[in-house]
């Protein structure tokens, strides 16, 4: 087995020991779900159901005609009690469909089996609402539809899960290794590729063993990735495995690759073989403020607070709750927000673990430059952002920033680097749109 990595990056404490040995449990059917009509990169959906209407599990409830979008489905059967803006884990309010459970969990009738062509399979993946489960939630059918002039040579399966604390992908590889292989075969057919590489970090030896057994007799290479953050980033994964660099402002397809997360691969398999839309996912609930950390299979739309309480949440001692991990996760100010397609984990930390650092002047030590996985000069970009020189930030490559948090992690001046990167991107885009 090859062992590979990329340049730069960091080695934060892994903090995975509390949940990596915990098998996936089914979370009880919630009494209510809140289904945001936007859970993906791309245009938001529009509701196709009305208040007071009864829906069944798996029923389509929101869609749009836009290509870059992903429909949403009812994750339980019951009555639509509201269609209104509700708090979203990304920090804003989003038009959402609220469904009160009838506790029957009656599924809508599945369509006939899909036969044959890659286009038919892609249509099914789109109609099932599959979006990347690694966090970015990019619609999967779009990734599977490269332009005619972009030849795809490699399908790379991402089993890195480099974010501290999170173990949902690890458990999926251990418990659903055969389903991952079935999903890979489906994706190979859709893309018309023969070369498949599954990258797994070396801190997951049990996953490497399980997947090695599952791929026996298949033309699938397993590569050991040196444990490093952010090894799970698409560009870092491609660089490590293939030695190819995605160009600035480019995509994996520009270097002949499509990358899919292991959880997404299982969702594709379920959509094609079981005719099951994406209405649930595995979520790691962990951190010092929960007494019983778990990996849970959860219906989309379940409020965070219900998962936390199921794991014996110590609310009085909690200082911060994050969707995702500590490096790229989003801090939550409202625990009634719902699980969405991109919710890989919920991290609850005690007050004593949460330190508010003062943002100080840059001392130009260049530690951020030495660690940046996309070879930027973060301190220069942050200074441009502070000075509202977003044109300079753009010239320095701010749009190549993957917002991994590495620069802020290593900064001895405890500067709020990721915030400044996001600010520069937001205002640079705004200025562009206002000029056009």
C-alpha positions in Angstrom: 0.0 0.0 0.0 1.3 3.4 -1.0 1.6 6.0 1.8 1.3 9.6 0.6 0.7 13.1 1.8 0.9 16.8 0.7 3.1 19.7 1.7 2.4 22.0 4.6 -0.6 21.4 6.9 -0.7 20.8 10.7 -1.2 18.1 13.3 -3.9 19.2 15.8 -4.9 16.7 18.5 -7.2 14.1 16.9 -9.7 13.8 19.8 -11.4 10.8 18.1 -11.1 8.3 20.9 -14.4 8.9 22.5 -16.5 7.9 19.5 -14.3 5.9 17.0 -15.3 2.6 18.7 -19.0 3.5 19.0 -21.1 1.7 16.4 -23.7 3.7 14.6 -27.0 3.8 16.5 -30.4 4.7 15.1 -31.7 7.9 16.6 -35.4 7.6 17.6 -37.9 9.0 15.1 -38.3 12.7 16.0 -41.7 14.2 16.7 -41.0 17.1 14.4 -38.5 17.9 11.6 -37.5 21.2 10.1 -36.4 20.7 6.4 -34.6 23.8 5.1 -35.2 24.3 1.4 -31.6 25.2 1.0 -29.1 22.5 2.2 -26.7 22.6 -0.7 -24.4 24.7 -2.8 -26.6 26.3 -5.5 -30.1 27.7 -5.9 -32.5 27.2 -3.1 -35.6 25.0 -3.7 -39.2 26.1 -3.7 -41.8 24.2 -1.6 -44.2 22.0 -3.6 -46.3 21.2 -0.6 -48.7 23.3 1.4 -49.4 23.9 5.0 -51.8 21.3 6.4 -50.9 18.7 3.7 -50.0 15.2 4.7 -46.7 13.9 3.5 -45.0 10.5 3.5 -41.4 9.6 4.3 -39.3 10.1 1.2 -41.8 12.3 -0.6 -40.4 15.2 -2.6 -41.3 18.5 -0.9 -38.9 21.0 -2.5 -37.3 21.4 -5.9 -36.1 23.9 -8.5 -35.4 23.7 -12.2 -31.8 25.0 -11.7 -29.0 22.5 -12.6 -26.9 23.4 -9.6 -29.3 22.5 -6.9 -30.5 19.5 -5.0 -34.2 18.7 -4.1 -35.3 17.9 -0.6 -37.6 15.2 0.7 -39.8 14.6 3.8 -37.8 12.6 6.4 -40.9 11.3 8.1 -44.6 11.0 7.5 -47.0 13.5 9.0 -48.6 16.9 8.6 -46.9 20.1 7.2 -47.4 22.5 10.1 -45.5 25.5 8.7 -43.6 26.8 5.7 -41.6 29.7 6.9 -38.1 31.1 7.5 -36.4 29.2 10.3 -32.9 29.4 11.8 -30.3 27.5 9.8 -27.0 26.0 11.1 -25.1 28.3 8.7 -26.3 31.3 10.7 -29.1 32.8 8.7 -32.9 32.1 8.4 -33.9 29.9 5.5 -37.4 29.1 4.1 -38.2 25.7 5.7 -40.9 23.0 5.7 -41.9 21.9 9.2 -43.4 18.5 9.5 -45.2 17.1 12.6 -44.7 13.4 12.8 -47.8 11.0 12.8 -45.4 8.4 14.3 -46.2 6.0 11.4 -43.2 6.6 9.3 -45.1 5.5 6.2 -42.9 5.6 3.1 -43.9 6.8 -0.3 -44.0 4.1 -3.0 -40.6 3.6 -4.6 -40.2 4.0 -8.4 -39.2 1.1 -10.6 -35.6 0.0 -10.8 -33.4 2.2 -13.0 -31.8 0.3 -15.9 -28.9 1.0 -18.1 -27.6 4.4 -19.1 -25.4 6.7 -17.0 -27.8 9.5 -17.8 -30.7 7.6 -16.2 -28.6 6.9 -13.1 -27.5 10.6 -12.9 -31.2 11.6 -13.1 -32.0 9.3 -10.2 -29.1 10.6 -8.1 -30.3 14.1 -8.7 -34.0 13.3 -7.9 -32.8 11.6 -4.7 -31.3 14.8 -3.5 -27.8 13.5 -3.1 -25.3 16.2 -2.1 -21.8 15.8 -0.7 -22.0 14.5 2.8 -18.4 15.6 3.7 -19.6 19.1 4.6 -19.7 21.2 1.4 -23.0 19.7 0.2 -22.2 20.2 -3.5 -24.9 18.5 -5.6 -23.5 15.1 -6.6 -25.1 14.9 -10.0 -23.2 18.1 -11.0 -19.9 16.5 -10.1 -20.9 13.5 -12.2 -21.6 15.7 -15.2 -18.3 17.1 -16.4 -18.2 19.1 -19.6 -17.4 17.1 -22.8 -14.0 18.7 -23.0 -13.0 17.5 -19.5 -11.9 13.9 -19.6 -12.2 12.2 -16.2 -9.5 9.6 -15.6 -9.7 9.0 -11.9 -12.5 8.6 -9.3 -11.0 9.4 -5.9 -13.0 8.3 -2.8 -12.3 10.4 0.3 -12.0 8.4 3.5 -9.6 10.8 5.2 -11.9 12.4 7.8 -9.0 14.6 9.0 -11.2 17.0 11.1 -10.6 16.4 14.8 -13.4 14.7 16.9 -15.4 13.4 13.9 -15.7 9.7 13.3 -18.9 9.3 11.2 -17.0 8.5 8.1 -14.8 6.1 10.0 -17.8 4.1 11.2 -19.4 4.1 7.8 -16.2 2.5 6.4 -16.2 -0.1 9.1 -19.9 -0.9 9.0 -20.8 -0.3 5.4 -17.7 -1.3 3.5 -19.6 -3.5 1.0 -22.1 -0.7 0.3 -19.2 1.6 -0.4 -17.9 -0.8 -3.0 -21.4 -1.1 -4.6 -21.6 2.7 -4.7 -18.1 2.9 -6.3 -19.2 0.5 -9.1 -22.2 2.7 -9.8 -20.1 5.9 -9.9 -17.6 4.1 -12.2 -20.4 3.3 -14.6 -21.7 6.9 -14.6 -18.3 8.5 -15.2 -17.0 5.8 -17.5 -13.7 5.5 -15.5 -11.7 2.4 -14.6 -9.1 4.0 -12.2 -10.4 4.3 -8.6 -8.4 5.2 -5.6 -9.7 5.2 -2.0 -7.6 7.3 0.4 -7.8 6.6 4.1 -5.7 8.2 6.8 -3.2 5.9 8.5 -4.8 6.7 11.9 -7.7 4.4 10.8 -6.0 0.9 10.5 -9.3 -0.9 11.1 -10.9 1.0 8.2 -7.9 0.2 5.9 -8.3 -3.5 6.8 -12.1 -3.5 6.3 -12.0 -1.7 3.0 -9.0 -3.8 1.8 -11.1 -6.9 2.4 -14.2 -5.4 0.7 -12.3 -4.4 -2.5 -10.7 -7.8 -3.1 -11.1 -8.8 -6.7 -12.0 -5.2 -7.6 -9.8 -2.7 -9.5 -9.8 -0.3 -6.6 -6.5 0.9 -5.1 -6.4 1.8 -1.4 -3.8 4.4 -0.4 -2.7 5.2 3.1 -2.7 9.0 3.8 -0.3 10.3 6.4 -2.3 11.7 9.3 -2.3 15.4 8.8 -4.9 18.3 8.6 -6.4 19.2 6.1 -5.7 15.9 4.3 -9.4 15.5 3.4 -9.5 18.7 1.3 -10.1 17.8 -2.4 -7.0 19.6 -3.6 -4.8 18.2 -0.9 -6.2 14.7 -1.6 -5.5 14.9 -5.3 -2.0 16.3 -4.8 -1.2 13.5 -2.3 -2.6 10.6 -4.4 -1.8 11.7 -7.9 0.8 14.5 -7.6 -1.5 16.7 -9.7 -2.3 20.3 -8.7 -5.7 21.8 -9.2 -5.2 25.2 -10.9 -6.1 28.5 -9.2 -9.9 29.0 -9.1 -10.0 25.5 -10.7 -11.9 22.3 -9.9 -10.8 18.6 -9.7 -12.2 18.0 -13.1 -9.5 20.3 -14.5 -7.0 17.6 -13.6 -9.1 14.7 -14.6 -10.6 13.8 -11.2 -13.9 13.4 -9.5 -13.7 13.2 -5.7 -16.6 11.7 -3.6 -16.8 11.3 0.2 -17.5 7.7 1.5 -20.8 8.7 3.0 -21.9 10.2 -0.3 -21.0 7.0 -2.0 -23.3 5.0 0.3 -26.1 7.5 -0.3 -25.6 7.0 -4.1 -25.8 3.3 -3.6 -29.0 3.6 -1.5 -30.6 5.9 -4.1 -29.9 3.6 -7.1 -30.3 0.2 -5.5 -32.8 0.9 -2.7 -34.6 3.8 -4.4 -34.1 5.7 -1.2 -33.7 9.5 -1.3 -31.3 11.3 1.1 -33.5 11.7 4.2 -31.0 10.6 6.8 -27.2 10.6 7.6 -24.7 9.6 10.2 -23.7 12.3 12.7 -21.0 12.2 15.4 -22.2 13.9 18.6 -19.2 14.5 20.8 -17.3 16.8 23.0 -16.6 17.4 26.7 -20.2 18.8 27.3 -21.9 15.5 26.4 -21.6 12.6 28.8 -22.4 9.8 26.2 -20.8 10.7 22.8 -22.3 8.7 20.0 -22.4 8.1 16.2 -26.1 8.4 15.3 -28.1 7.7 12.1 -30.4 10.7 12.1 -33.3 11.9 10.0 -32.6 15.2 8.2 -34.4 18.0 9.9 -34.0 16.7 13.5 -33.2 19.7 15.9 -29.7 19.7 17.3 -30.9 19.9 20.8 -32.7 16.6 20.5 -29.4 14.8 19.5 -27.5 16.6 22.2 -30.0 15.6 24.9 -30.0 12.0 23.6 -26.3 12.0 24.4 -26.8 13.5 27.9 -25.9 17.1 27.1 -24.6 19.2 30.0 -26.1 22.5 29.0 -25.1 24.4 32.1 -21.4 23.6 31.6 -21.4 24.1 27.8 -19.4 27.0 26.4 -19.8 26.4 22.7 -21.7 24.1 20.3 -20.3 23.7 16.8 -21.7 22.0 13.7 -18.8 20.0 12.3 -15.3 19.9 13.9 -13.3 22.6 15.7 -11.3 23.6 12.6 -13.9 24.3 9.9 -17.1 24.0 11.9 -19.8 26.7 12.4 -20.5 27.9 15.9 -24.2 27.7 16.8 -26.2 30.3 18.7 -29.5 28.5 18.5 -29.8 24.7 19.3 -33.2 24.4 17.6 -31.5 24.4 14.2 -31.9 21.2 12.2 -29.5 18.6 11.0 -28.9 19.2 7.3 -27.2 17.1 4.6 -23.8 18.6 5.4 -24.0 18.0 9.2 -21.2 15.5 9.8 -21.0 16.2 13.5 -22.1 18.2 16.5 -19.4 19.2 18.9 -20.3 20.5 22.4 -17.4 22.0 24.4 -17.3 23.0 28.1 -16.8 26.6 29.0 -13.2 26.1 30.3 -12.2 24.8 26.8 -13.5 27.8 25.0 -10.9 30.6 25.0 -11.5 34.0 23.4 -8.3 35.2 22.0 -7.5 38.9 21.4 -6.9 39.8 17.8 -3.5 41.4 17.7 -1.2 43.0 15.1 0.5 40.7 12.7 4.2 40.2 13.6 5.0 38.8 10.1 6.5 35.6 11.4 5.2 33.7 8.3 4.1 30.7 10.2 0.9 30.9 8.3 2.8 30.8 5.0 4.8 27.7 6.1 1.6 25.9 7.0 -1.0 27.0 4.3 -2.0 23.9 2.4 -2.8 25.9 -0.8 0.5 27.9 -0.7 -1.0 31.4 -0.1 0.4 34.2 2.0 -2.4 34.4 4.6 -0.9 37.3 6.6 -0.7 39.5 3.5 -4.3 38.7 2.6 -5.5 39.3 6.2 -3.8 42.7 6.3 -5.4 43.6 2.9 -8.8 42.5 4.3 -8.3 44.6 7.5 -7.6 47.6 5.3 -10.7 47.0 3.1 -8.3 46.4 0.2 -10.3 43.6 -1.2 -8.8 44.1 -4.7 -5.4 43.3 -3.2 -6.8 40.3 -1.4 -8.2 38.9 -4.6 -4.9 39.4 -6.4 -3.2 37.6 -3.6 -5.4 34.6 -4.2 -8.0 34.8 -1.5 -10.5 32.8 -3.6 -8.2 29.9 -3.5 -8.5 29.8 0.3 -10.3 26.7 1.5 -11.1 28.2 4.9 -9.4 25.3 6.7 -8.4 27.4 9.7 -4.7 26.4 9.6 -3.4 30.0 9.5 -5.4 31.0 12.6 -4.3 27.8 14.4 -0.6 28.5 14.0 -0.8 32.3 14.4 1.2 33.5 17.6 -0.7 36.8 17.4 -4.0 34.9 17.6 -5.3 36.8 14.6 -8.8 35.9 13.4 -7.5 34.8 10.0 -10.3 32.7 8.7 -12.8 35.5 9.5 -10.7 38.0 7.5 -10.5 35.5 4.6 -14.2 35.2 4.5 -14.7 38.9 4.8 -12.4 39.5 1.8 -14.2 36.9 -0.3 -17.6 38.3 0.6 -16.8 41.9 -0.2 -14.8 41.2 -3.3 -17.8 39.3 -4.7 -20.1 42.1 -3.7 -17.9 44.7 -5.4 -17.8 42.6 -8.5 -21.5 42.2 -8.7 -22.1 45.9 -8.0 -19.9 46.9 -10.9 -21.5 44.4 -13.3 
